[in-house]
Amino acid sequence: MTSDRRRHPRVATRIEVDWRSENTFLFAYITDISALGIFVETDEPAPPGTTITLRFEAPGDARARLVHPHLPFELEGVVVWSTNEEEDDVDDVRHGMGVRLVGLDDERRDRVMQLVSAVAYLDDPRGD
């Protein structure tokens, strides 16, 4: 997915996340997030088409800007792309997978939007 195809801007972050699929349960990091997608940095990405569950908490600094700051996020997603072994020789490749969030009801979508806004606010030196 190229950046010009994205309808929602991604925000850089570093959030600890547990992700699981049918046969896998791993700890990793979310390194960017948008209203509809997440990049999960992991040495063992799931292949495209895999449905996964992501479970994480908002980073400490962002919690103050959320309506329900201590509720963990549990979101479903589908892997739309992932790094593969052929890319292992490239030094600047981030290993991981791009995940499109699916099945978001209004409440979950609102919480994700609050998180994206909170992380973007904290990353903005002006605090805008």
C-alpha positions in Angstrom: 0.0 0.0 0.0 1.6 3.3 -1.0 1.2 6.4 1.0 -0.7 8.3 -1.8 -3.4 5.6 -1.7 -4.1 6.1 2.0 -7.1 8.1 2.9 -6.2 8.4 6.5 -2.7 9.7 7.5 -0.5 7.4 9.6 1.1 8.6 12.8 4.4 7.2 14.0 4.4 5.6 17.4 5.8 2.7 19.4 3.1 0.7 21.3 3.6 -2.8 22.7 1.1 -5.2 21.2 0.2 -8.8 21.5 -1.2 -10.3 18.3 -2.6 -13.6 17.5 -3.9 -15.6 14.6 -5.3 -19.1 14.5 -1.9 -20.7 15.1 0.3 -17.9 16.5 0.6 -15.7 19.5 3.4 -13.1 19.5 4.5 -9.9 21.2 5.5 -7.0 18.9 5.3 -3.3 18.4 2.9 -1.0 16.5 5.1 1.5 14.9 2.5 3.5 13.0 -1.2 3.8 13.2 -4.1 5.4 11.3 -7.9 5.3 11.6 -8.1 2.1 9.5 -4.6 0.5 9.6 -1.6 -0.4 11.7 1.9 -1.4 10.9 3.1 -4.2 13.3 6.9 -4.5 13.5 7.7 -8.1 14.0 10.4 -10.6 12.9 7.6 -13.2 12.2 4.9 -11.4 10.2 1.8 -13.4 9.2 1.2 -13.8 5.5 -1.2 -11.6 3.6 -4.8 -12.6 4.0 -4.4 -13.7 7.6 -7.0 -12.5 10.1 -5.4 -11.4 13.4 -6.4 -10.0 16.7 -4.4 -7.1 18.2 -4.5 -6.4 21.9 -2.7 -3.3 23.3 -3.0 -0.3 25.7 -2.6 3.3 24.8 0.9 4.6 25.6 1.0 6.5 28.9 1.3 10.0 27.5 -1.7 9.5 25.2 -4.0 8.1 27.9 -4.9 11.5 29.3 -6.4 12.5 26.0 -8.7 9.4 25.7 -12.3 9.1 27.0 -11.6 5.6 28.5 -7.9 5.8 29.1 -7.4 2.5 30.9 -9.5 0.2 28.7 -7.3 -2.0 26.5 -7.8 -2.0 22.7 -8.8 -5.3 21.2 -9.1 -5.0 17.4 -9.5 -7.4 14.5 -7.5 -6.9 11.3 -6.4 -8.6 8.1 -2.8 -8.6 7.0 -2.7 -6.8 3.6 1.1 -7.0 3.2 4.1 -8.3 5.0 7.8 -8.5 4.6 9.2 -11.7 3.3 12.5 -13.7 3.4 13.6 -12.2 0.1 13.7 -8.8 1.7 15.9 -9.9 4.6 19.1 -8.8 2.8 17.9 -5.2 2.5 19.2 -3.3 5.5 16.5 -0.6 5.7 13.5 -2.9 5.6 11.3 -2.9 8.7 10.2 -6.4 9.3 6.5 -6.7 9.9 3.1 -6.4 8.4 0.5 -3.9 7.3 -2.8 -4.6 8.9 -6.2 -3.2 7.8 -8.6 -3.0 10.7 -11.9 -4.7 10.1 -15.2 -5.1 11.9 -15.0 -1.8 13.7 -18.2 -0.8 15.4 -18.8 2.9 16.0 -17.3 2.8 19.6 -14.1 1.0 18.5 -13.7 3.3 15.5 -14.1 6.3 17.8 -11.5 5.0 20.3 -9.0 4.3 17.5 -9.6 7.8 16.1 -9.0 9.2 19.7 -5.8 7.3 19.9 -4.5 8.4 16.5 -5.3 12.0 17.5 -3.7 11.7 20.9 -0.5 10.2 19.4 -0.4 12.8 16.7 -0.9 15.6 19.3 2.0 14.3 21.4 4.2 14.0 18.3 3.5 17.6 17.2 6.0 20.0 18.9 3.4 22.7 18.8 0.8 20.5 20.5 -1.8 21.4 17.9 
